Amino acid sequence: MSTYAQLLEKAVKDFEKAHVEDESLNARELLGKALGCDCRRFDFEMRLQDSADGVVQGEFESLCQRRLSGEPLQYLVGEWEFYGLPFKVGQGVLIPRQDTETLIDTVRKKAPKDKPLTVVDLCAGSGCIGIALEKYLDCEQVTAVEVSDEAIEYMKQNIAINKSKMKIVKGDITDRQTALDLPTADVLTANPPYLTAQDMKLLQREVTFEPQGALFGGDDGLDFYRHILINFKQTLRTGGLIALEIGIGMEDEVMTMLVRHGFENVRAHKDACGAFRCITGFRK
């Protein structure tokens, strides 16, 4: 009978052979899921020398096979960390990414400090942006706008587990009517779909499992920025901050769009890898 350590070693080798990145992390996370414990905790390490329970072994091997078929690790685990907070994820919702933490860092630096803030987050998905901002800013009200019923169900769970008071508005940001249901905001944020038609043809296998509607931003990737600036500029108070995540290489186009729509002090901000990842501006 194998020990959990031996099962873990085999899984790491299988992932390495299949060119799965971070093979050790993947194997440990999935074994932790099968065992029902956090792979970062000491009790996980203590159990590695135990003889493997047959049910747990079967669950672990099944999870590994699903991962080898391309299913994202985050979906298999069912929960992922973003900005130090836990978020439920699964089929039908975009996975929170470290790149997006740049948006949170930037808003924390640039948001007004003179009063409690009203924040509106568009294309909210799992709710990670709005909930993180509520946690780390002085917020009077945070509202998340999302069109997908599946994503909204995850967002409700994330509001609960993070003890958030964020409000949800179901709405399509391509519809100007959606803006009428929103409060006047001091901060307007969005991580909209921004992949181009060419990007969609070259998706990594794992990304194909995520909702296409949360990825595809039109032929040039800029469709949702156009809708945001046309439909939601009036949602932002005079002097309010807009912060938008962008795809690599989009900084010039999005900055130009903000300037044309009357925003000032428009700036691009780099992520941890040195790529421009976030554009900010203030409404005149």
FIBA-172621 format. One line per field, with one value per residue (C-alpha): residue number from 1; x, y, z. Coordinates in steps of 0.1 Angstrom, whole numbers, plus 2048, in hexadecimal, padded with zeros to 3 digits. Last residue first. Example, Ala and Ser with C-alpha at 12.3 -4.5 7.8 and 13.67 -1.06 7.14 Angstrom:
! FIBA-172621
resi (2  1)
x (889  87B)
y (7F5  7D3)
z (847  84E)
This chain:
! FIBA-172621
resi (284  283  282  281  280  279  278  277  276  275  274  273  272  271  270  269  268  267  266  265  264  263  262  261  260  259  258  257  256  255  254  253  252  251  250  249  248  247  246  245  244  243  242  241  240  239  238  237  236  235  234  233  232  231  230  229  228  227  226  225  224  223  222  221  220  219  218  217  216  215  214  213  212  211  210  209  208  207  206  205  204  203  202  201  200  199  198  197  196  195  194  193  192  191  190  189  188  187  186  185  184  183  182  181  180  179  178  177  176  175  174  173  172  171  170  169  168  167  166  165  164  163  162  161  160  159  158  157  156  155  154  153  152  151  150  149  148  147  146  145  144  143  142  141  140  139  138  137  136  135  134  133  132  131  130  129  128  127  126  125  124  123  122  121  120  119  118  117  116  115  114  113  112  111  110  109  108  107  106  105  104  103  102  101  100  99  98  97  96  95  94  93  92  91  90  89  88  87  86  85  84  83  82  81  80  79  78  77  76  75  74  73  72  71  70  69  68  67  66  65  64  63  62  61  60  59  58  57  56  55  54  53  52  51  50  49  48  47  46  45  44  43  42  41  40  39  38  37  36  35  34  33  32  31  30  29  28  27  26  25  24  23  22  21  20  19  18  17  16  15  14  13  12  11  10  9  8  7  6  5  4  3  2  1)
x (77E  77D  79E  7B3  7C2  7CF  7DA  7F0  80F  827  845  840  832  818  81E  807  7FB  7F0  7D5  7D7  7B7  798  783  777  792  7AC  79D  79E  7C2  7CC  7BA  7CB  7EE  7EC  7E0  801  7FB  7D6  7C6  7B8  7A3  7A4  78D  791  778  77F  75B  746  748  726  726  744  730  721  739  759  74F  742  762  777  761  768  78E  79B  7A2  789  773  77B  77A  783  766  74E  765  75E  77D  785  798  7B0  7BF  7C8  7DB  7C8  7D6  7B7  7A7  7C6  7C0  79C  7A9  7A9  79B  77E  77A  78E  77A  77C  769  772  760  740  71C  706  6FC  6DB  6DB  6FC  6EC  6D5  6F4  6F5  718  71E  705  6F5  6EF  6F7  708  70E  72E  729  746  74A  766  755  733  73D  750  732  71D  738  738  713  717  731  718  6FC  713  70C  721  722  732  728  73E  731  73F  762  782  79A  7AA  78D  775  78F  795  770  76B  788  781  75C  75E  755  753  74F  74B  757  746  755  746  761  763  773  793  7A9  7A1  7AD  7D0  7E5  7CA  7BE  7E1  7E6  7C4  7C9  7EC  7DA  7CB  7EC  7EA  7CB  7A8  799  77C  75B  745  757  766  771  76C  782  799  7AA  7D0  7CE  7BD  7BE  7AD  790  781  7A0  798  78D  7AD  7C3  7B4  7A7  7C1  7BD  7DB  7C7  7A9  7C0  7CF  7AD  7A4  7C4  7BD  799  7A4  7C0  7A8  790  7AC  7BB  7E0  7F8  804  826  817  7FF  816  81E  7F8  7F6  811  7FB  802  7F0  7D0  7BA  79E  7B4  7AA  7AE  7D0  7DA  7CF  7E2  801  802  7FC  816  830  829  82C  826  817  82F  81E  83E  840  81B  821  841  82F  812  82A  83A  818  80D  82D  829  805  812  80D  800)
y (A99  A73  A65  A4C  A29  A0E  9EC  9CF  9DE  9C2  9C2  99F  9AC  9C1  9E3  A01  A18  A3C  A54  A74  A80  A6F  A80  A64  A69  A67  A45  A37  A42  A30  A11  A11  A18  9FF  9E1  9CF  9B5  9B3  9CE  9D2  9F1  A0B  A2A  A43  A5E  A83  A8A  A6C  A4B  A3C  A56  A45  A24  A1F  A2E  A27  A04  9FB  A06  9F3  9D4  9D4  9D8  9B4  9BC  9A3  9A4  9A2  97D  971  972  967  949  93B  929  905  912  923  902  8F9  919  930  936  93A  951  968  96D  978  990  98A  9A7  99B  9B6  9BA  9D8  9F4  A14  A27  A45  A36  A44  A27  A0D  A02  A1C  A0F  9EE  A02  A09  9E5  9D8  9D6  9BA  9B9  9A6  9BE  9AF  9C1  9BD  9B9  9A0  985  976  954  963  97C  960  949  964  96A  945  947  967  957  93C  956  96A  98F  99E  9C0  9C2  9DE  9EA  A03  A18  A0C  A14  9FF  9DD  9C6  9D7  9D8  9B3  9AC  9C2  9B2  98E  98E  96D  97D  9A3  9AF  9D2  9DC  9FA  A0A  A24  A30  A3C  A5F  A72  A56  A57  A38  A39  A22  A09  A0A  A01  9E4  9D6  9D8  9C8  9AB  9A4  994  97C  96C  965  949  954  944  92A  90A  90F  929  931  94D  94F  971  979  98E  972  94E  931  91A  8FC  8E7  8D8  8FA  90A  8EF  8F6  8D8  8CF  8A9  8A5  8B8  8A1  883  892  897  873  867  87B  86E  84A  84F  85E  841  828  837  83D  82F  84C  85C  87B  881  896  8AD  8B4  8BA  8D5  8EB  8F6  8D9  8E4  8C6  8B2  895  896  8BC  8BA  8A1  8B8  8D6  8C1  8B3  8D5  8E7  8CB  8CE  8F3  8F3  8D4  8C7  8A4  893  8AC  8A6  880  884  89A  881  864  878  881  85D  852  86D  862  83F  822  800)
z (768  770  77D  76C  771  75A  766  75A  749  74A  762  770  791  77F  76F  771  755  75C  753  767  757  74A  72F  71A  701  71C  728  704  6FF  71F  713  6F1  6FF  71B  706  702  71D  726  73B  75E  763  77F  77F  79A  7A3  79F  792  79D  78A  77F  763  752  754  732  719  72C  736  714  702  71C  715  6F0  6F3  6EC  6C7  6B9  6D7  6FC  701  724  73C  720  719  73C  748  73C  71E  736  740  71C  717  6FF  6DC  6C7  6E2  6E1  6BB  6C1  6DC  701  716  72B  746  766  772  78C  793  7B3  7C2  7B4  7AF  7B8  79E  78F  774  767  75C  743  72E  723  71A  740  742  765  785  7A1  7BF  7E0  7F4  819  81D  837  822  821  81A  7FF  7EE  7EE  7DE  7C4  7BB  7B4  7A1  78A  780  77B  763  75F  77A  78B  7AE  7C6  7E3  7FD  819  812  825  810  816  81C  805  7EA  7ED  7EC  7CD  7BA  7C4  7BB  7A9  788  78E  76A  779  79C  7AC  7CB  7E2  7F9  81D  81E  818  80C  7E7  7D4  7C5  7DA  7E3  7BF  7B2  7CA  7C2  79C  79F  7B2  790  784  7A1  791  79C  787  771  77A  768  774  796  7AF  7D4  7E0  7FE  807  807  7E8  7D6  7E3  7D1  7D9  7C6  7C7  7A5  797  7A3  794  772  75D  743  740  758  772  76D  771  791  79F  798  7A8  7C7  7CA  7C6  7E0  7F8  7F5  7F8  817  812  82B  841  839  82A  847  85C  83F  83B  861  85D  847  824  814  824  82D  81E  815  7F0  7EF  801  7E7  7CC  7DA  7E0  7BC  7AC  7C1  7B9  794  792  76C  75D  743  741  74D  76A  773  773  788  7A1  7A3  7AA  7C7  7D6  7D5  7E6  801  806  80E  7F6  800)
